[in-house]
Amino acid sequence: MARKKISTTIYITPEQNELLKALNQKTKVPVAEYIRQGIDLVLEKYKAQLPGQASFDELS
């Protein structure tokens, strides 16, 4: 089952828009999916700065 998505507004550069549209034309993957994947990459990169419980690896 697909997860519920929340609508939001973002601002991207004209260059980013052009490249995302070109990628969409070639792959038929929605631009929104690429944006979600980019957000996931940033969240993974900065996960240590997010609130939550520390893992055992971080405690040692």
TIDRENGU-918211 format. One record per residue: x, y, z of N, C-alpha, C in turn; residue in three letters; residue number from 0. Coordinates in Angstrom, 2 decimals. Layout:
<rec <X,Y,Z>,<X,Y,Z>,<X,Y,Z>,"ala",NUM>;
...
***
This chain:
<rec <0.84,-1.17,0.00>,<0.00,0.00,0.00>,<0.89,1.25,0.00>,"met",0>;
<rec <0.52,2.23,-0.79>,<1.29,3.47,-0.86>,<1.09,4.28,0.42>,"ala",1>;
<rec <2.16,4.92,0.85>,<2.08,5.75,2.06>,<1.43,7.08,1.72>,"arg",2>;
<rec <0.73,7.65,2.68>,<0.10,8.95,2.50>,<1.19,10.00,2.35>,"lys",3>;
<rec <0.97,10.93,1.46>,<1.95,12.00,1.23>,<1.34,13.33,1.62>,"lys",4>;
<rec <2.18,14.23,2.07>,<1.76,15.56,2.50>,<2.21,16.55,1.43>,"ile",5>;
<rec <1.33,17.44,1.05>,<1.65,18.45,0.05>,<2.44,19.58,0.70>,"ser",6>;
<rec <3.45,20.06,-0.01>,<4.24,21.20,0.46>,<4.74,21.96,-0.76>,"thr",7>;
<rec <5.22,23.15,-0.55>,<5.75,23.98,-1.62>,<7.25,24.13,-1.43>,"thr",8>;
<rec <8.00,23.95,-2.50>,<9.44,24.17,-2.47>,<9.81,25.10,-3.62>,"ile",9>;
<rec <10.94,25.73,-3.50>,<11.45,26.58,-4.56>,<12.77,25.99,-5.04>,"tyr",10>;
<rec <12.86,25.77,-6.34>,<14.09,25.26,-6.93>,<14.55,26.23,-8.00>,"ile",11>;
<rec <15.80,26.10,-8.38>,<16.33,27.00,-9.41>,<15.80,26.60,-10.78>,"thr",12>;
<rec <15.81,27.52,-11.72>,<15.39,27.16,-13.08>,<16.23,26.01,-13.65>,"pro",13>;
<rec <17.51,25.97,-13.31>,<18.38,24.90,-13.80>,<17.96,23.55,-13.22>,"glu",14>;
<rec <17.66,23.53,-11.92>,<17.19,22.29,-11.30>,<15.89,21.83,-11.95>,"gln",15>;
<rec <14.99,22.75,-12.19>,<13.71,22.43,-12.81>,<13.91,21.84,-14.21>,"asn",16>;
<rec <14.77,22.46,-14.98>,<15.05,21.99,-16.34>,<15.63,20.58,-16.33>,"glu",17>;
<rec <16.59,20.34,-15.45>,<17.22,19.02,-15.39>,<16.25,17.95,-14.87>,"leu",18>;
<rec <15.45,18.31,-13.87>,<14.47,17.35,-13.37>,<13.44,16.99,-14.42>,"leu",19>;
<rec <13.00,17.98,-15.19>,<12.03,17.71,-16.26>,<12.64,16.82,-17.34>,"lys",20>;
<rec <13.91,17.07,-17.66>,<14.59,16.24,-18.66>,<14.72,14.80,-18.15>,"ala",21>;
<rec <15.05,14.65,-16.88>,<15.16,13.32,-16.28>,<13.80,12.62,-16.30>,"leu",22>;
<rec <12.76,13.36,-15.99>,<11.40,12.81,-16.03>,<11.03,12.35,-17.44>,"asn",23>;
<rec <11.36,13.13,-18.43>,<11.04,12.77,-19.81>,<11.74,11.47,-20.22>,"gln",24>;
<rec <12.96,11.32,-19.76>,<13.76,10.14,-20.14>,<13.33,8.90,-19.37>,"lys",25>;
<rec <13.04,9.05,-18.07>,<12.78,7.88,-17.21>,<11.31,7.64,-16.90>,"thr",26>;
<rec <10.48,8.66,-17.10>,<9.05,8.61,-16.75>,<8.82,8.50,-15.24>,"lys",27>;
<rec <9.85,8.74,-14.45>,<9.72,8.79,-12.99>,<9.28,10.22,-12.64>,"val",28>;
<rec <8.24,10.37,-11.81>,<7.78,11.72,-11.48>,<8.86,12.56,-10.79>,"pro",29>;
<rec <8.85,13.87,-11.10>,<9.80,14.80,-10.48>,<9.66,14.73,-8.96>,"val",30>;
<rec <8.45,14.63,-8.46>,<8.24,14.57,-7.01>,<8.97,13.38,-6.39>,"ala",31>;
<rec <9.05,12.27,-7.10>,<9.77,11.10,-6.58>,<11.26,11.40,-6.44>,"glu",32>;
<rec <11.82,12.09,-7.41>,<13.24,12.47,-7.32>,<13.46,13.44,-6.15>,"tyr",33>;
<rec <12.54,14.34,-5.93>,<12.67,15.27,-4.81>,<12.58,14.52,-3.49>,"ile",34>;
<rec <11.65,13.56,-3.38>,<11.56,12.75,-2.15>,<12.85,11.97,-1.92>,"arg",35>;
<rec <13.42,11.40,-2.98>,<14.68,10.67,-2.84>,<15.81,11.59,-2.38>,"gln",36>;
<rec <15.82,12.81,-2.89>,<16.84,13.78,-2.46>,<16.69,14.12,-0.98>,"gly",37>;
<rec <15.46,14.27,-0.53>,<15.21,14.54,0.89>,<15.68,13.37,1.74>,"ile",38>;
<rec <15.41,12.15,1.28>,<15.87,10.96,2.02>,<17.40,10.94,2.12>,"asp",39>;
<rec <18.09,11.33,1.06>,<19.56,11.37,1.10>,<20.07,12.37,2.13>,"leu",40>;
<rec <19.44,13.54,2.19>,<19.84,14.56,3.16>,<19.55,14.09,4.58>,"val",41>;
<rec <18.38,13.49,4.79>,<18.04,13.00,6.13>,<18.99,11.91,6.59>,"leu",42>;
<rec <19.39,11.05,5.68>,<20.36,9.99,6.03>,<21.72,10.61,6.38>,"glu",43>;
<rec <22.14,11.59,5.60>,<23.43,12.24,5.84>,<23.49,12.92,7.21>,"lys",44>;
<rec <22.38,13.51,7.63>,<22.35,14.28,8.87>,<21.58,13.59,9.99>,"tyr",45>;
<rec <21.41,12.27,9.89>,<20.60,11.56,10.88>,<21.15,11.68,12.30>,"lys",46>;
<rec <22.45,11.84,12.46>,<23.03,11.99,13.79>,<22.57,13.27,14.47>,"ala",47>;
<rec <22.14,14.25,13.69>,<21.70,15.53,14.26>,<20.19,15.55,14.53>,"gln",48>;
<rec <19.49,14.50,14.16>,<18.05,14.43,14.39>,<17.78,13.95,15.82>,"leu",49>;
<rec <16.69,14.42,16.40>,<16.36,13.96,17.75>,<15.98,12.48,17.74>,"pro",50>;
<rec <16.22,11.83,18.84>,<15.88,10.42,18.95>,<16.88,9.71,19.83>,"gly",51>;
<rec <16.67,8.42,19.96>,<17.56,7.64,20.80>,<18.87,7.36,20.08>,"gln",52>;
<rec <19.95,7.40,20.84>,<21.27,7.08,20.28>,<21.37,5.58,20.07>,"ala",53>;
<rec <22.07,5.19,19.02>,<22.29,3.77,18.78>,<23.44,3.29,19.64>,"ser",54>;
<rec <23.59,1.98,19.77>,<24.70,1.43,20.57>,<26.04,1.85,19.97>,"phe",55>;
<rec <26.12,1.96,18.63>,<27.36,2.36,17.98>,<27.78,3.77,18.40>,"asp",56>;
<rec <26.79,4.65,18.56>,<27.09,6.03,18.93>,<27.51,6.17,20.39>,"glu",57>;
<rec <27.10,5.22,21.23>,<27.42,5.29,22.65>,<28.83,4.79,22.97>,"leu",58>;
<rec <29.40,3.96,22.11>,<30.72,3.41,22.42>,<31.84,4.21,21.84>,"ser",59>;
***
